[in-house]
Amino acid sequence: MCTVTFLPYKEKVFITSNRDEKHWRSPAIPPDSYDFSTGRIFFPKDGDAGGTWFAVHENGQVVVLLNGAFRFHLSQPPYRKSRGVIVLELVQTASPFDSFRSVNLENIEPFTLVLWERDQLFECRWDGEKKHAVMLDKSIPHIWSSATLYDEKIAAERKAWFTAWLQGQSSFSQNDLFHFHRFAGHGDPANGLMMNRDGKVFTVSITGVEISPALARLQYFDAMQNDFYLREINLQKELVVKS
C-alpha cells in the first residue's frame, strides 16, 4: 500500500503494489475470493482490521490504497474506520469514483486511491479535510509512493527508476513488474521498493493484477514466507446485485 505502479501494454493493464508495514502488524491473509451483494471480490485481507489495500471486483474494477495524501501527516488515532474497510466499501459500488466523491470521510486518516473503473484510470486523495479526485491518462505509465514514508525527493528518484526500467524493456509481463517491484533501487534499504528501515517498517508483500478484456490474473508475493499465490478471475463486465 506504499508503492503503486500502473502500466498499460497492448490490450492489457498492470497494476502492482508494494505493502510496507510496521513490524507489529498481524500477517495478512493471502488473496481469496469473497462474496458480496454485487458479486465476488478478490483481495488479500488485512490481519488486524479485516480490510484490504488491493481489491479486484469480478466486473474488472480495481481499487488500490496508499497511506497518506500529498504530504507526511502524523497519525492521530482513534479513527472512525479503517481505510482498508473503505476500499471494500467502494469497490463493490457501481462507480467507486463517484462513491469516493460522495462518501463521508470525516475522522478518516488521509489516503490515496488508485482506481481502475470501466477502462478508465482515476486518482483519489483524501487529505483529512478535502477530497481531490482526477482522471489520469490511461495510455501512459504512472507511479505513486506513499507520502507518509517517502518525501518528494525520494518519490522523484523512484519515478526515475521506473522511467529508466521502462526504457530498458522491449516487452512487459506480470513477472517483469514483480521483478521491478522486488529489486528496483540503488542499494539503499530504507528507500528501495523492497524497503526495510531497521526492521521497524518494511515491505511485507507485493500484489499485482494483470487485466485483459476477459480475464484478470491476481498475483501475490508474501515476502515474509517467500511464497507466491496466483488467482485467475473471469471478468463479468456488468455489476449484478445478487439477491
Salt bridges, closest charged atoms under 4 A:
GLU21 OE2 - ARG19 NH2 3.63
GLU21 OE1 - ARG25 NH1 3.50
ASP32 OD1 - ARG231 NH1 3.00
ASP46 OD1 - ARG19 NH2 2.55
ASP46 OD1 - ARG25 NH2 2.53
ASP48 OD2 - ARG25 NE 2.62
GLU89 OE2 - LYS81 NZ 3.02
ASP98 OD1 - ARG101 NH2 2.52
GLU109 OE2 - HIS73 NE2 2.87
GLU109 OE1 - ARG83 NH2 3.38
GLU123 OE2 - ARG125 NE 3.07
ASP127 OD2 - HIS132 NE2 3.01
GLU210 OE2 - LYS12 NZ 2.94
GLU210 OE1 - ARG217 NH1 3.71
GLU232 OE2 - ARG217 NE 3.60
